[in-house]
Amino acid sequence: MIPEPYNKWPVVMSRNKAAQLLGIDRKTLAKNKQLLDRCSEVIGDKPKIVRDRLLRELKII
């Protein structure tokens, strides 16, 4: 079960949107390539962040 503020986040989002929702600069998120690789899935031609994977990596769920 996803905690209250996070359940309204989009299930699949861009890296910029993920950084905005986390309240950090997009360049700061881009520096952590290992985290992005574990949380990302390529949809079309662009990598997208999967909400559940991101929250698991951050140990929120």
C-alpha positions in Angstrom: 0.0 0.0 0.0 1.3 3.4 -1.0 1.3 6.2 1.7 -1.1 9.1 1.2 1.0 11.8 -0.4 2.6 9.4 -2.9 -0.5 7.7 -4.1 -1.5 10.8 -6.2 1.8 10.7 -8.1 1.6 9.4 -11.7 2.6 5.7 -12.0 5.0 6.5 -14.9 6.7 9.9 -15.1 9.6 11.7 -16.7 12.8 12.2 -14.8 12.1 16.0 -14.5 8.6 15.3 -13.0 10.1 12.8 -10.5 12.7 15.4 -9.4 10.0 18.1 -9.1 7.8 15.8 -7.0 10.7 14.8 -4.8 11.6 18.5 -4.3 15.1 18.3 -5.7 16.9 19.7 -8.7 16.7 17.6 -11.8 20.5 17.7 -12.1 20.9 16.3 -8.6 18.6 13.4 -9.6 20.5 12.9 -12.9 23.8 12.5 -11.0 22.5 9.3 -9.3 22.6 7.1 -12.4 22.4 3.8 -10.5 19.2 4.8 -8.9 17.8 6.0 -12.2 18.7 2.7 -13.9 17.0 0.7 -11.3 13.8 2.8 -11.3 13.6 3.5 -15.1 11.9 1.7 -17.9 12.3 2.8 -21.6 8.8 3.6 -23.0 8.9 4.7 -26.6 12.3 6.3 -27.0 12.6 8.0 -23.6 13.3 6.5 -20.2 10.5 7.0 -17.7 10.6 6.6 -13.9 8.2 4.0 -12.4 6.7 5.3 -9.1 6.6 2.1 -7.2 10.2 1.3 -8.0 11.3 4.8 -7.0 9.5 4.6 -3.7 11.0 1.1 -3.0 14.5 2.4 -3.7 14.0 5.4 -1.4 12.7 2.9 1.2 9.3 4.7 1.5 7.4 1.5 0.8 
